[in-house]
Amino acid sequence: MTVMELSNLSVTLRRRDVIRDVSLSVGKGEFIGLIGPNGAGKTTLMRAALGLIPFVGNSSLAAMPLAERAMAVAWMPQQREIAWPVTVETLVMLGRTPHVGALASPTDHDRSQVDAAIRWMGLDDMRQRAATRLSGGEQARVLIARALAQDTPFVMADEPVAGLDPAHQISTMQTFARLAEQGKSSLVSLHDLGLAARHCTRLVLMSEGRLIADGCPAHVLTPERLAEVFGISAWYQDTEQGPVCQPLEVIR
């Protein structure tokens, strides 16, 4: 089963080609790390795939009516602005909006989905606190919980672990890995190659708007590609605990 199909997708912004002829398929139960240097086009690719910006080519998600799209994919953008001082529980409940009618009240099922998302992100002791009074890392966890509460077969997240401490970075990646075990799919942009190698089932490497490599971490994170795309040397090793990738030094 395919949850997203991109075909020959290109994006031009301010007369500059930002995405160039990218084709990508996401299957059921995949946890895909979208990696690449700053300016590679990762955020633009995800926004185009969702139909949030104009593009040329085809996106199965962008072709859906808005209501159907909201049931198919949850989106967590990089910008983490929380505008109103609502409680954490209320904010996470907003993830249930596609499932709750305009004039309807949340059902017991809606509440159970919210409770599960709050527990997954370790927010039980914060559920009645104002979300605007939390730290940046705590707010990031709340917004991830909101996306999880949406209970879609596919989640797209733009740098969801940025600003989190190491423990919550790992637990967040483990959350996406557990979703994959349950048959749900995730496409997550990352800068931390170690987290990407350790937790993702598949990596997609981009550079200058193009797809450079697509496959398992060992296939993508080769010394030659790391040198060409990132300008670094790195140590990569498959261990009993999983793959390890540690950048070592800049080589250009």
Disulfide bonds with the S-S distance in Angstrom:
none
